[in-house]
């Protein structure tokens, strides 16, 4: 059995997306999504009539060395760890009106994410999502949530190296993780985290629509605390900051970043011009 045969095994429980250099594995029933390089796969075989085994030699750059995917249940076992947590139930068919709503997608210099899937991991949560540029898919992002580096796999004809370099050219951010304030180089991992947060903020902003109130995020990077608040839209930024600082000081927060969001337009960030041509 060859790697390309995995595509034929896709069913309503599991999806195998095979390209010339990677294989994306997603379960539609359980919280599992991952991607492996084709060159790292040693063999593909049926371990049983319903279970496919993907073997990856020890010593490759991938973390999983054996993946067992059950075609009948959608449950995946990777290196002995079973991913069988069920996916959240879908929206009942009795509520078709929600499908008619216009979907808003936050973006950073034209980049956005879709099909985000998260699952608990040994170091927070694992994340898989698709990365888009100006509405066109350019690659897949995978963070296994094990404390290691994230992975980004560009679709052809785009270049993973070029896209990473472009994102790293975006303005640096200032963070204090306990060692004093420092400039941190932007990267795809930070951008995806920002876009995930912006998706949550968009949900909150929609609740404030027509209420005359704005949404505020307070991030204490040093202490690892992240709070939210709402303020009257007519309140000036200076007065808002003054009131919040007084309240936050009582909570023992001395160093923090305050971000105010008045509308969904604030979630379309444009601070660097990017052209399609330089993504290749």
C-alpha positions in Angstrom: 0.0 0.0 0.0 1.4 3.4 -0.9 0.9 6.8 0.6 -1.3 8.0 -2.2 -3.8 5.2 -1.4 -4.7 7.0 1.8 -6.7 9.5 -0.2 -9.0 6.6 -1.2 -9.7 5.8 2.4 -11.4 9.1 3.2 -14.9 8.5 4.5 -17.5 10.3 6.7 -15.3 9.5 9.8 -11.8 10.3 8.6 -10.2 12.5 6.0 -6.8 12.0 4.3 -5.6 14.9 2.2 -2.5 13.8 0.2 -0.3 16.2 -1.7 3.1 15.6 -3.2 4.9 16.4 0.0 2.4 16.0 2.9 -0.5 14.1 4.3 -3.1 15.8 6.5 -5.2 13.6 8.7 -8.5 14.8 10.2 -11.2 13.1 12.2 -14.7 14.3 11.8 -15.9 12.5 14.9 -13.0 13.1 17.4 -10.7 15.9 18.3 -7.7 15.0 16.1 -5.9 16.7 13.3 -2.3 16.4 12.2 0.0 16.6 9.2 3.1 14.5 8.3 5.7 14.8 5.6 5.5 12.1 2.9 9.3 11.7 3.0 9.0 10.8 6.7 6.5 7.9 6.1 8.2 4.5 6.1 5.1 2.4 5.4 1.3 2.4 5.1 -0.6 -0.8 5.8 -3.9 -2.1 7.1 -3.4 -3.2 10.6 -6.9 -4.7 10.6 -9.9 -4.5 8.2 -10.8 -1.1 9.6 -7.5 0.3 11.0 -4.8 1.9 8.8 -1.2 2.1 10.3 1.1 4.9 9.2 4.7 4.2 10.3 7.3 7.0 10.7 10.9 6.0 11.6 12.3 7.1 15.0 14.6 10.0 14.5 12.6 12.0 11.9 11.6 15.6 12.6 8.0 14.5 13.3 6.8 13.7 16.8 4.6 10.7 16.0 6.2 7.5 15.0 3.1 5.3 14.6 -0.4 6.5 13.8 -3.3 4.1 13.9 -6.5 5.5 12.3 -9.8 3.6 12.7 -11.9 4.1 9.6 -15.0 2.9 11.3 -15.0 5.2 14.3 -12.7 8.1 13.4 -10.6 7.4 16.5 -6.8 7.9 16.1 -4.0 6.6 18.2 -0.6 8.3 17.9 2.4 6.8 19.7 0.0 5.0 22.1 -2.1 8.1 22.9 -5.7 7.7 21.9 -7.6 10.7 20.6 -11.2 9.7 21.2 -12.7 12.9 22.6 -15.9 13.5 20.5 -16.2 16.7 18.4 -18.8 19.2 19.6 -22.3 18.5 18.3 -23.1 20.4 15.2 -25.8 23.1 15.0 -29.3 21.4 14.8 -30.8 21.4 11.4 -33.9 23.1 12.9 -31.9 26.4 13.0 -31.1 27.0 9.2 -31.4 30.8 9.7 -27.8 30.8 11.2 -26.4 29.6 7.9 -27.7 32.8 6.2 -25.6 35.1 8.4 -22.7 36.8 6.8 -19.5 35.4 8.2 -16.9 37.9 9.3 -13.2 36.8 9.1 -10.5 38.7 11.0 -7.3 39.3 9.0 -3.7 40.5 9.5 -2.2 42.1 6.3 -4.5 39.8 4.2 -3.8 36.6 6.1 -6.7 34.8 7.8 -7.5 31.3 9.2 -10.3 28.8 8.7 -11.2 25.3 9.7 -9.5 25.7 13.1 -9.5 22.6 15.3 -8.1 22.5 18.8 -7.7 19.7 21.3 -6.1 19.3 24.8 -2.4 18.4 24.8 0.4 18.0 27.3 1.3 21.7 27.1 -1.9 23.6 26.7 -3.7 22.8 23.4 -2.9 21.5 20.0 -4.1 23.5 17.0 -4.7 22.7 13.3 -6.0 25.3 10.8 -5.8 26.4 7.2 -4.1 29.6 6.4 -5.5 31.9 3.7 -4.3 35.0 1.9 -6.9 37.4 0.5 -9.4 34.5 0.6 -7.2 31.9 -1.1 -5.7 29.0 0.8 -1.9 29.1 0.9 -1.1 26.3 3.4 -1.8 24.4 6.6 -0.7 25.3 10.2 -0.1 22.6 12.9 0.9 23.1 16.5 1.0 19.8 18.4 0.9 21.6 21.7 3.8 19.6 23.1 6.1 22.6 23.8 7.9 22.1 20.4 7.9 24.3 17.3 4.9 24.7 15.2 4.8 23.5 11.6 3.6 25.3 8.5 3.2 23.5 5.1 2.6 25.8 2.1 0.4 24.7 -0.8 1.9 24.7 -4.2 3.0 27.0 -5.8 3.6 28.9 -2.6 6.8 28.7 -0.5 6.7 28.0 3.3 10.0 29.8 3.6 8.8 32.9 1.7 5.5 33.1 3.7 7.3 32.7 7.0 9.8 35.4 6.0 7.0 37.8 5.0 5.2 37.4 8.3 8.5 37.9 10.2 8.8 41.2 8.4 5.6 42.5 10.1 6.1 45.0 13.0 7.7 43.4 16.1 5.6 43.2 19.3 6.6 44.2 22.8 6.2 41.6 25.5 7.3 41.2 29.1 7.5 37.5 30.0 9.2 38.2 33.4 12.6 39.3 32.1 11.7 42.9 31.3 10.1 44.4 28.2 11.6 43.2 24.9 10.8 43.3 21.2 9.6 39.9 19.9 9.9 39.0 16.2 6.5 38.3 14.7 6.0 34.8 13.1 3.3 32.6 11.8 2.7 31.0 15.2 2.1 34.4 16.9 -0.1 35.5 13.9 -2.3 32.4 14.2 -2.7 32.9 17.9 -3.7 36.5 17.3 -6.2 35.5 14.6 -7.7 32.9 17.0 -8.1 35.6 19.7 -9.5 38.0 17.1 -12.2 35.4 16.2 -13.3 35.4 19.9 -13.3 39.2 20.0 -15.4 39.3 16.9 -18.1 37.2 18.7 -18.1 39.6 21.6 -18.3 42.7 19.4 -21.3 41.3 17.6 -23.1 41.1 21.0 -22.3 44.8 21.6 -23.7 45.9 18.2 -26.2 48.7 18.8 -25.6 48.9 22.6 -23.3 51.9 22.6 -20.5 50.0 24.3 -17.0 49.0 23.2 -15.0 45.8 24.0 -11.7 46.0 25.8 -8.9 43.5 26.2 -6.3 43.7 29.0 -3.2 41.5 28.7 -0.7 41.1 31.5 2.0 39.2 29.6 4.3 39.0 32.6 1.7 37.6 35.0 0.0 35.6 32.3 -3.4 37.1 33.0 -5.8 38.2 30.2 -9.0 40.0 31.1 -11.8 41.7 29.2 -14.1 44.6 29.9 -16.8 46.8 28.3 -16.9 50.6 28.3 -19.3 53.2 27.1 -18.4 54.1 23.5 -18.5 57.9 24.3 -15.7 57.5 26.9 -12.4 58.8 25.7 -9.3 56.6 25.5 -7.6 58.7 28.2 -10.5 58.5 30.7 -11.0 54.7 29.9 -7.3 54.0 30.6 -7.4 56.1 33.8 -10.4 54.2 35.2 -9.1 50.8 34.2 -5.6 51.4 35.6 -7.1 52.3 39.0 -9.2 49.1 39.0 -6.3 46.9 37.8 -3.9 48.3 40.4 -6.3 47.0 43.0 -5.9 43.6 41.4 -2.2 43.8 41.7 -1.6 44.4 38.0 1.0 47.0 37.3 2.2 46.2 33.8 -0.4 45.5 31.1 -1.5 46.3 27.6 -5.0 47.8 26.9 -6.6 47.3 23.5 -10.0 48.8 22.6 -12.3 47.5 19.9 -15.1 49.7 18.6 -16.2 47.7 15.5 -15.3 44.6 13.4 -13.2 46.9 11.2 -10.6 47.0 14.1 -10.1 43.3 13.5 -8.8 43.8 9.9 -5.2 44.8 10.6 -3.2 46.4 7.8 0.3 47.5 8.8 2.4 45.9 6.0 1.6 45.7 2.2 1.9 42.1 0.9 1.5 41.1 -2.8 0.7 37.6 -4.1 3.8 37.5 -6.2 6.2 37.4 -3.2 4.5 34.4 -1.6 5.9 32.0 -4.2 
